[in-house]
Amino acid sequence: MTREFWPSKILISPEAKDDAITKRVIHGLNKHTEINGTQRELVYLDHPLEGDPLGANSTNENPISRFNQGKRTLLISHYKGQWLKPCPGTQEHVCCNLWIVNPGEGCPLDCTYCYLQNYLLRNPTLKIYSNIDSLLGALETQALGAPERFFRVGTGEVIDSLVWDELTGLTTDLVPFFGRQKNLTLELKSKFDYVENLVNLKNDHRGNTVVSWSVNARSITEKDEAFTAPLTSRIQAAARVVAAGYRVGFHFDPMIHFANWEDEYLETVKEIFNTIDSRRIAWVSLSTLRYKPKMQEIMKSRFPQSKIPYGEQFLAADEKIRYIQPLRLKMLRFMWRELKARNPNLPVYLCMESSTAWKELGSDGEGLAGEELSFAGLPGTRPELVEIFSRKKKPAQQILSGGEL
């Protein structure tokens, strides 16, 4: 069970000392006292920390070095903010109806293009929040307070949903809870392949958990997604949870432009559809590379061999660097058509792309009609997208068969 990305230093905040999550993590880590020859340090803190445990206000330390150190330092504490939030989306771009809960922060995996390098640069310490009863209580309050609403809830915004699961066992708390809800669906999103707990929960999810994987071209996975599970391992993990009755999702996000990109992305599509019954795929999202301008220098500094920071890119209206629009649309159109060719009813949507992109694409290859971009710019009437964009509570069978938003 050795993971070379496991933390070398664990900090336990006093309020988290006796929590079940904390005990699970310590028990799991104690089975392996060393990582790569380095003794692991376990520290019980005297008082809750304010700010970055590594010293966010230090003016002498290189922020990139501190970020790298933060990716090997884990703090277990309580989360004291608002658990459930709507996805922040991107200005002037279409956003799906996803709600976010963050059971932790930071990721021990190390993708070249990961936006957390910029977002968490000032406070890079990995965090796991152990007050899970508070999280579940907030979800239950939201669901009961708006019984007419449908909430699709994701845990993968600032943390990988599965990377810590063999230590925390968090899915053993989340999956049965969502299985008991009438208007909540959980999406777990990962680049990892640990699914043992999920398989063991095959009688508890009751169709209310979708397990999703971020996937890419194989060369991107191998060169620019350090410590992640290999592409084939992710797809095989998806097959295992499908066999346990779950639906799965796939996120081609971000798509990266490089020589022979069409051939490599097509190979990924073929591997998915050769392994997974498309009727068990809840959704597939597409989006192209985008990042804040500061990220470009961070990527160049941390990953000098990567070609991702270069190419036909410009500063877009949302103040993110993106590929020029003709190239972006070419990439999205290629993937949309390849996916729909394999299953015309496959729920495919664009993540944080413009309404222009939506108008350019469609299952018939001719694009979505302008009048369909209703409901505050969302792709309103396409039946296969109802579960993704719906705000109304619906029985599962009605969601899957389409209906009004």
N, C-alpha and C positions, 0 to 999 in steps of 0.2 A: 504493500500500500504506500510505498515511498513516493513522495512528490517533491521534485527538486525545487519547486517554487514555494513550498511551505515556509512559513515565517521562521526566522532565526531568533526573534524576540517577541514575546507575548506579554502584553500589559493588561492586568485585570483591574478594572475600576471597582471601588468598594461596593457600590450598589449592585454590581453584577456578580459578586463573588459566589452567591448561593443559588444562582439561577440554573435551570436545567441545561440550557444551551451552553453555558460556561463549563459545567461539569462534563458534558459530552465532548467538547473541544479538548479539554485537558486530558480526558481519558484517551481520546484518539491519538493525541500528540505524544502521550507518554509511552505509547507502544514503539515510538521511534525517537530515541533520545538525541540522535545526531542527524544532520542533513549535510551532505557533501563534506563530512569531516568537521563541521562546525557545531559546537555544543549549543543547544537551544537554551535561551534564557527566559525564565518565567518570573514575572514581577507582579506582586500584589501591591497595588497603590494604596497610599494612606488616605487620599482624598480624590474626588473627581477632577479630571484635568480640564482646563479651559484652554481652548486653542490647540495648536499643533504640538503633540508630544515631542516632536523632534526639534522644536524651536523655530516656529514660523517667522519670528521677528529677528532672527539672526541676520546680520548684514555681512558677515564674513564668509558664510558658507555658500557654495555654489548651489543654486536652486535645483539644477539637474541632478547633482550628487545627492541632495537631500531627497529628491523624488525617488531616486533609485533605492536609497536607504528605506524610505517609507514603504516601498513595495515588499520589504522583508520584515516589516514591523507590524504586528497586529494588536489592536486595542479592542477589548471586549467591554462594552459599556451599555448604558440605557440610552435610547433615543427619546428626546423630550419635545420634539416638534410635532407637526401635523403629519400623521401617517399617510393618509390617502389624498392624493393630489391629481388633478388632470394633467396629462402630458403637456409640457410647455410648448411643444411644437416649434415652428420656425416662422417668423414674420413673412407674410405674403406667400406662404406655401400651404398646401392642403394638409391637414392633420387628421389622423383617424381618431376614433373615439376610445382612446386607451387611457386608463387611470393607472397611476403609479404608486407602489409602496416600495420603500427601500429598507430591507432588513439588514442592510450594512452599506458600506461605502468603500470604493476602491477595488481593484482587481489584481490578483497576483500574476495573472496572465499578462502578456506584454506585446500587444499588437502595435505595429509601427504607427498606424493611423488613429489610434484610440484617442478620443477627445478628452478623456480623463487626464491625460498628460498636461493639458492646459487648465482644465476645470479644477483639478485638485492640486495644482502645482504648489499652492501656498500651504496646503494641509494634506500631505500625501499619505499619511499613515493609514493602513488598511483597518477597517472597522467592521465588527460584527455586533449587532444590537441584540441583547439577550432578553429584553422585556417583551417577549412574544405575546403574552397574554394581553398586553396593551394594544399590540397590533391587531390581534384577532377581535378584540373588543371594538376597536375603531371601525373595522370592516363590518362587523355585525350591526353597529349603530347606523352606519351609512345605508346598509341594505334594508334594514327595517324602517328607517326614516323615509325612504323613497321606494316603496314596494313596487311602484309602477315603472321604475327605472331599471335599465339593464347596464351592469357594470362589467366591463372587460378589464381585468386588473393584471398588470405586469410587474414583475419584480426585477427586471434586468436593465434598469436605466443606468445606475451607477455601480452596479455589482453584477457579476455573473451569477445566474440563478442556481447553478449546480456545482460550481467549483469547490465550495466548502461543504457540500451536503454530506459527504462521508464522515465529516467531523461534527457538524452541527445537527444533522438529522432534521433540518428545518422542514423538509418536505413531509415528514411524518406528522408535523403539526398543521401545515397548510393544506395539504391535499384532502385529508378527511374533513377539515372544516369547510372547504369550498364544496365538497361533495354533499354537504348538508344544506347548502344554500339554494334558493330558488331564483335569484336574480344576480348571481355573481359567477363569473368564469375566470379562472386563473390561467395566466400564461407564464410559463417558466422559459426563459431564453438563455441559451448557453453556447459556448464553444468547447465544452468539455463532454466527456463520455461516461461519467459516473451516473448510472441509473438504477443501482441495486435497490435503493429505498423505493423508487417509483414502481419498479416491478413488483415488489412485495406489497404495494398498496393497490394492487389491481382490483380489489373488491371494494375499495373505499373512494375512488375518484368519481364514480358515477357519471362520467362524461363531462364533468365540470372543470377538468384541468386539460389544457393543451400544452404539450411540451415542444418547444421550438428550438431550432438550431440556426445560428448564423453560419452561413456557408459562403464559399468563394471559389474562385479558380484555384486549382491545386497548387500552382506555383506561388500564388499569393499566400495561401495557407502555409506552405513550407518555408517561404522566405520572410514573411512579414507578420506572422502570427505566432510569436515565440511562446512556448509552454502550452499551447492549446493542443487539443486532441487532433490527430490527423483527420483529414476530410473523410476518409472511408470509415474511421472509427466513429465519427459523429453520425454518419448515415446508418451504420450498423446499430448504434445506440437507439436511433429513431425506430429502427425495425423492432428492437426489443420492446420498446414501450407500446408500439402499435400492437404487438402480440399480446400485450397486457391490457388491451382495450382502449388505450388513449388515442386521441387524435394528435397529429403533429403539425408543426408549422416550419417553414424555412424562410430565412431572411437573407437575400442577396444584397447585403448592405454593409459596407459600401462596395459597389462595383468599381473596379480599378481598370483604367485603360492601359494597355501594354501591347506589344507585338503579339499577334495570334490570340488576342483576347477572345474572339468569337469561338475558336476551336476549344479553348480551355473551359469557357463557361458552358459550352454545349456538352462537354464531357461530364461536367458536374451535374447538369440537368439529366443526362442519360443515366448516370449512376443512381441518382435519387429515384427516378421512375422505374428503373430496373429492380430496385430494392423495395420500394414502398408502393403499396396500392394507393393510387391517387385519390380514391374515395375516402381515404383516412387522413388526407391533408386538409387541415382546417383553413389555412391561408398561406400565401407566399407573398412576401413584400419585396419590392425592388427600389433601390435608390443608388445614386452615384456618389462618388467621393465628395465630401465637403468638410471644411474645417475653418476655424478662426485663423486670421493671419498670423497670430503669435505661434500657432502650432507648427508653422512651416519651419521656423528656426529650431524649435524643440525636436522635430523629427530629424532634421539634418544633424543636430548635435548628438542625439541618442542612437540614431540609426544611419550612420554616414554612407553605408553601402546601398541603402534603399533608393529606388527611383520614384517612389510615390510623391515626394514633394515637387516633382518636376512634371512638365507636360503642358498641354493647352488649357491652362487654368486662368481664371480672372476673379476679381473681387465682385461678387454678385450683390444684388439689391438687399439681401438679408445679411450683408456684411460677413459672409463666409466665402472662402475661395472654393470655386466650383469649376468643372470643365465647361468650356464654351458650349452654348446651347445646342448647336447642331450635333456636336459629338455626344453630348449627354442624351439627346433624344434618340440618336442612332443606337446607343447602347441599350436604352430602356426598351425601344421598339423591338430590337433583336430578341431580348429576353422574354418580353411579353408574348411575342409570336411563338417562340419555341415552347413556352409553357402551355399556352392555349392550344397549340397543335396536338399536345398529348392529352389534354382534357379541356374541352371548350368551357366547361362549367367550373373549372378550378378558380377559387377565389384568389385573384391576383390584385394587389393594390400597390400604389406608389407611396413611399414614406418620405415626407418632407420634400416633395417635389411640387412644382408650380401647377396652377390650373391649366396653363398652356400645355404642360406635359400630359395632363389628363386628357385634354382635348385631342392631342395627337395620337393617343393610344386607344385601343379597343380590341375586343375579342374578334371582331371581323376584320381587323387590320386597317379599317378606315377611320378610326378615331371615335371618341365619344361625342355625341351630339351636345352642342352648347347648352341646350335646355336641361340636359341631364345633370349638369353641374349646379344643382340647386342646393338648398339647405346649407346656407352660409358657405357656398363654394364646394360642398362635398359632392361626390359622385352618387347622386341620390337614388336612382330607381333600379340600378342593376341588382337583380335578386341574389346573385352569389356573394354580394358584398354587404348584405343586410346585417349579418352577425358582427361584422367589423365596425360598421358605422352607425348601427342602431342605437338610439337613446331610450327605447321603450322596452319594458320587460316582455319577454316572449318565451313560451315553452321551447325547449331545444328543437323539437321537430319543426316548429313553425319558423324558427330562425333559419334552420338549414334548408327549408323549402322556399324561403323568400317571404316578402311581405313589405308593408309600408314602414318607412322610417319614422 
